[in-house]
Amino acid sequence: MAESAKILNPEKKVLLPNLSAGCALADSITPESLLKWKRRYPGHAVVTYINSSAEVKALSDICCTSANAVSVVRSLPTDKILFTPDRNLGRWVARQIPEKTIVVYDGACPTHDVLRDANLSRVKDETPGAVVIAHPECREDVLALADEVCSTTGMIAAVERHPEATTFIVATEWALLHQLGKRFPGRTFIAADGCIGCRLHCPYMKMITLEGVRRSLLEGVFEIEVDAEDAAGARRSLERMMAVPRDAAPRSPSSVG
């Protein structure tokens, strides 16, 4: 994400407080593996999730986020898509657009992929009447149990769509529960695994600390630089994404079953 910020704002200084704060999903695809898949599926437009390296973005046709992935794929003139790197998000997108042939790369976010329907079913049984909102990076068996499937930002809107509900089960990185609780103080938010910080925990996100941010600002560490050729290709993919109008993606259980 720091690379993307630098690519889109090359004239500005972009700092990353901890160089070890990477992303397991981004690490699941390399330029070499993407080139191999492109050779395996010639004629496919490559749609790459924004959680990826600059080098991978540069080899892609367009980027997407979890919020606009459906809109991005729908916008492409071709019916042959290679979606990278998250297989769960890619499979969810494919179910929204059955008229297109979408080949899904075999990568995943371990924070979301670790959750199973058995975990979620137990929490649902313990909290009858709760609304389940899940991130599309979760596995298909988990999404099938959700009332709403949406991006992290979309989860705020999902809560607003259920003014009668007092309890929500949230299937994404557990830190979002704190933000939701601050925004909606009269509601109760429960981690989908039933245990805050146990399964739905991203160790990389926790590497960014308040102390690290302070040091980064005071000492100017660590500045992000991107190879000029990679930056040019990645900027093209990012700008194509930002030019796509966002439409309303399905969110009902029928759209994920």
N, C-alpha and C positions, 0 to 999 in steps of 0.2 A: 504494500500500500504506500509505503514511503517512496518507492521507485515511481509509482504512478503519479504521486503528487509532484515529484521532480520532473517527470516527463511532460506533464501538462503545464508546469510552471518553471521552465528551464532557467529563467532569470532570477529565481528566488533560491534562498538557502533552505534546504530541507534537512532536518536533523532526526535521527533515530536514537533515542536514549540508550538502547541496548541492542547491539548488533546480533546478539543471540536470539532475539525475539523474532523468530521466523514464522513459518507456517507449514505444518505437516502436509496439508492439502497441496500447497504450492510445490513442496518437495516431491510429491508423487508423480510429477511430470517434468521432464527435462527437454531441452531443445532436441537432443538426439532421439528420445523416445517419441516425441511429436513428429519428427521427420519420418520415423519408421512407420507410424500410423498413417501419415499422409500418403506414403508410398503404397500402403496396404489398401487405402480407400481413395483412389484418385477421383477427382471430380467432385469431391465433397467440400463444401464451405466449412471452414474451421471456426467454431464459436468457442471462445475460451473465457471461463469464469475469471473475474478480476483478481481473485486470489491465486495469482500465478506470477512467475518472474517476468522481467522485461524481455528476456530472450524468447520466452515462449509466446508472449503477446506479439512480438515482432514477427513470428512465424504464423500468426493467426490472421483470419480475415476480419474478425470483429470480436470485441469483448462483450461481456454481460455481467450483471449482478444478479443476485437471487430475486431482486424485485422486478427486474425488467427482462429476465431470460426468455420468457414466453414471447414478449413483444419483439425482442431482437430476432429470434428464430423465425417468427411469422413475417418479419420485414424482409427477409432474404428472398431473392427471386428464385433460388434453387430449392428443390425438394430433397436434396441430399446433404445432410449435415453431419459433421463430426464434432461432437460436443465434448469438451475437455475442461478440467480434469475430473470433476466430481460426478461419479456415476449415479448417486442418488438424486441429485438435482437434475442431471440429464434425463434420467428415467421419468421423473415427474414432468419435466417439460415435454417429453415424448408423448405422455398420456394426454396432455392438453392439446397437442397438435398431431393427431393420428394420421392426418393426410400427408405428413412428411416422413421421410425415412431418416431416422436419427440414430447414428452409431455413437455409442457412449464409451468414452475412455474409462479404463478401470482404475480410477483414483477415488479417494474419499477423505472427508474430514473425520478423523478418528473421534473427535469430541461428539459429533452427531451420530456417527456410524455405530458407536458402541451401544447405543440405546436399543432395547428390544421391546417387542410388543408385550411380552410378559411383564416387564418392569412397569410399563405404562398402564396395562390392564389392572395391575394390583393397586396402583395409585388411584385409578378411576373408581375401582370398587370401594376404596376407602373414603372417597370424596364424591358421593353421588350428587349429580346436578352440576358438577364443575364443567366449565367450558375448556376444551383442549385446543391449544394453539401450538402448532409445530412448524419448525423450519424445514424447507424442502430438501435440506442436506441430510435429513433423517431417512432411515430405511423405509422401504415401501410398507412393511408390516406396521410400522409406527404411524405413518401418514394415514393409513386406512382407518385408524382409530381417532383421528383428529377431526374437530369441528371446523377448524380454520387452518389452512396451510399458507404461510406467508413469510416474507423476509423479516429480518430483525426489526427494521423500521416499521414494516407492515403490522407487526404485533401490537403496536400502540393503537393503530386504527382498528385492529381486531377487537381489542378490549372495548373501544368506544362503540363498536357495533352491537355490543351485548350489555346495554345499560341495566338490564334486569339481573345479570349474573353478579354474584359476590365472590366467587372463587374460580380461579383459572389455573389449569395445569399447563406449564410452559416447557416445551421440548426444544431447548436450545441451551447454549452456554449459560451456566447458572447465574453469572453476574448480572444478566439482564433482569433478573427478579428484583434486584435492588432498585434499578431505574424505574421499573414498572410500579414498584411500591411507592416510590417518591411521587410519581406522576398521578397515581390513583390511590391515595391513602385510605380510601374506604373499602378497598378490595383486598383479597387474599391471593397470593401467587405461590404456587407449589412447584418445585422441580419435578420434571416428569419421571425421574428415577427414584423419587421419594427421599432423596438424600442430598442435601445441598453440598456441592463440592466433591462428591464421590466420583460419579461417572462423567457427568456433563461438565467437565473441567478442562479448559485449554491452558496447558502450562506455559505456552508461549505468550499468551495475552497477559498472564500474571507476571511476566518478566518486566513489563513496563510499570514502574513504580513512581510515586510522587517524588521521591528522592532522586530517581534517575532523570525525571523530566527537569527538575531543578538544576541538576548538574549539567545536563545537556544545554539548557538555556544560558547558564552562567559561563560554561567553558567552551561552548560551541561544538560539542561532541554528540553524536558522530555524524558528519556530513555525508549525505548520499549523493553519489555521482553515478551516471548511467552512460555507458558507451554510446557515442553519437549515432552509430548505425542502428543499434538496437532501439535507441530512443525514438528514432524517426519511424521505424516500423511499428513500434508499440503505440506511438502517438496516433498513427493512422487508425489502428484498431480501436483505440479508446475514443477518438473523435467520431468514428462511425457509430459507435454505441450511443454516444451522447446525442447524435442527430436523430435517433429512432424515437418516434412518438410513443409514449407509454399508453397501452390500452389496459382494460380491466381483465386480469387473468382470473380464471375460476378459482374459488376458494372453498366450495362446498365439499362434503365428504364424497359426493358422486364423482368429483373431479380427480380423486386420488385412489379410488377403489379399482 
